[in-house]
Amino acid sequence: MMNCESCIRKILIFAKNSSMDEDNKKFLIVGLGNAENQYAGTRHNIGFEVVKALAQKLSATFQQERYAYVAHAKYKGRALTLIMPTTYMNLSGNAVRYWLDKEKIAPDSMLVISDDLDLPLGTLRMKPKGSGGSHNGLNHIIETLGHSNFPRLRFGIGHDFAQGYQVDFVLGKFSSEELKTIEPAITKAAQSILSFVTIGLSRTMNEVNSWKLPSAEKETEQSKDAACRI
């Protein structure tokens, strides 16, 4: 009898651990933006652009579901749920909370991608937690969850605007010259998400936070060459 009880106990423990392992392989990837057509391609929607690039890379298709456009994908044994909230930006937390609960994903297995005025154009920064600053979408997620302990990837859009024109700037579209800068950054951001879900936050942070745009790397190399000739 004891042997049977011991076997049952071991089976239950194995089942629990297997369930935990499966949960640890599930991730929610959130691109912030405004879903209305008039905002497509704007600086404030760069989170959408990154998530769409990732979906394309993984051959995933978005469907409109509750609170968001949603795509499901697999990558190296990980299950990814990609969402672009259809709430207004300042209600993004509603979509995040719903899909975290629905997919039974922990906040530390979520990555939120947002635009950032305080970073130069095309600069990427990944963080494990922090305040939302002046970003209404991040702030509503923090308010809705009741904490700020979730990873986020900030995408620099620059701050090339006159005083009082911040709203016009973030809701404006990238120029053709700016697109040349952000396109490689979008590609890198999508790659960093795949790194996040496979090798983890810390190692991905070290890599992506030291990444430079190809043009910046070229300028650095040219500066080094010039210094060598002096």
N, C-alpha and C positions, 0 to 999 in steps of 0.2 A: 504493500500500500504506500509505504514511504517512497519507494522507487517511482511509483506512478505520480505521486505528488511532486516529487523532485523534477520529473520529466516535464510535467505540465508547467511548473514554475519556470523552467528553462525555456520552454516554448514561448511563454508569455513575455519573458524578458527579451528573447530574440525578436519577437514580433514588435515589441515596443521600440527596440533599438533600430529595427529596419524602418519603422515609421518615421523615427527621428532622422535617420539618414536621408529618407526621401524628402522630408521637410527642408533639410539643409541644402538640398539640390534644387530648390524652387526659388525663383527670383522675380521681383516686380521691377520693371524698368519704366520710369515715368518721364515722359517728355512734356515740359510745360509750354503752354501757348494758348492762343484763343482759336477756337474751332471755326469761327465764321469765315467765309470765303474772303472777306475784305482784309483779313489779317494774314492771309497766306503769303509767305515769303518775307514777312517783316522781321526786324531784329528781335522783337519780343517772342517770336515763334521759333527761335533757333533750336529749342528743345524738341519741337516737333520734327524739325529737319534731321536732327541726329537720330531720333528713334525710327524715322522712316528709312534712313540710310541703313540702319541696322536690320530692319525688317527685310529690306531688299537683299542684303547680304545673306540673310538666313532663309530667303524665299518664303517669307511669312506674309500673310494677307490680313489687312485690317477689316474688321466688321464693326458696325456701330452697335454697341451694347449699352448697358446702363451706365450713365455718367461719362462714357469714354468711347473712343475708337480703340478696339482691342485686337491684338494679334498674339498668337501662341506659337512658340518655336522651341526646338530642341537644339542644344549645342554641347557636345562632349559629355553627354549624360545629364546635363542640366536642363530643367524646364523653365523657360522664360515666358513671362506674361508682359507684353509691351502695351502700354496705354498712352493715349493722347486724350486728356480730359476734354469733354464737351461742355463742361461747366465754364462759366467765365473764369478768367485767370484768378481772380480773388476768391473763388470758391473751389479751388483745386483740391483742397483737403477732403471734400466730400467724395470725390472719385478715388483718391488714395485710400481713404479709410475703407470704403466699400470693397475695393479690389484686394486689399490686404486681408480683410476678413473672409472674403469669398474664396480666395486661393489659399488661405491659411499660411500666409507668409509673414515672417517676423520683420519688423522695421529695419533691422540691421542687414536684411537680405534684399533691401530695396535700394535702388539708385535713382535719384531725381536729377534730371538735366535741366538747367535753367540758364537764361542769359544773364550777363553781369556787366553793368556799366563801369565798374571799377577796375576791370581788367582790359588791357590792350586788345585790340581786335585780333581774334583767332587764338588768344591765349587760353589754355585749359588748366583748371585747378580742381583736383579731387580732394574732398575733405570727409572725415568720418562723422562730423556733427558740426553744429554751430548755429548762430542766429540767422534769420532770414534777411537781415539788413533792410534795404528799401524794397525788396522784391515781394510784391503782394501774394504771389502764388506760394512761395516758400513760407511766408508768414502764416498763411491760412492753413497750410499743412501742419505746421508746428502747433498752431492754435487747436486744430481739430484732433491731433494725436495727443496733445498735452505734453509734448516734449520735443526736443530737437535732435534726438539721438538716432539719426539716420544718415547714411552716406549721400553725398550729392556731388555732381560734376558741374562746375561753373564754366560757362563758355563766354569769353570776353567779346563784347560788341563795341568796346571803345566808348568815348564820351565826347565826340566831336560835335558839340552843339552849343549854341549861345545860351546864356542864362535865361531860364523861363521856358525853354523849348525842349525839355526832357521828354515829355509825352509825345510830341511830334517826332522826336528822334527814335524812340524805342518802337513806335508804331509805324515808322517809315521803313522802306525796303532798302536792301543793300544796293550800293552802286555796282556797276560792272567791275570796277577796280577792286572793290571790297570783296566781291565774289571770288576773285582770284586768290584772295587770302583765306577766306573761310572754307572754301571747298576742301583743301587738304586737312583743315582742322576738323571738319565734320567727319571725314574718313578716319582720322586719328581718334576722335571721340567714340565712334562706333567700335573701333578696335579695342579701346580701353574698357568698354562695357564688357566685351567678351573676356578680357583679361580679369576684370573684377569678379566675374562669375566662376572663373576657373582657378586662378592662382591667388585670389583674395584681395582685400582692400589695401593692406599695407604695401605689398610688393607693387601693386598697380599704381598706387599713389607715388611711390618713388620714381616710377618710370614716366608716368604721364606728367607729373609736375615739373620734371626737368626737360620735357620735350620742347623743342623750338620749331617754329614754322620753317619749312625748307628755305625760304628767302632769308630768314634770320640766320640760319646756319651758314648759308653761302656768304653772307656779309661778315660773319665771324671768321670764316676761313680766309676771306680776302684781307681782313684786318691783320690776321696772323702773318700772312704772306708779306704784307706791306711792312710789318714790324721787322720781319727777318731780313728784309732788304735794306733797312736803315743802318 
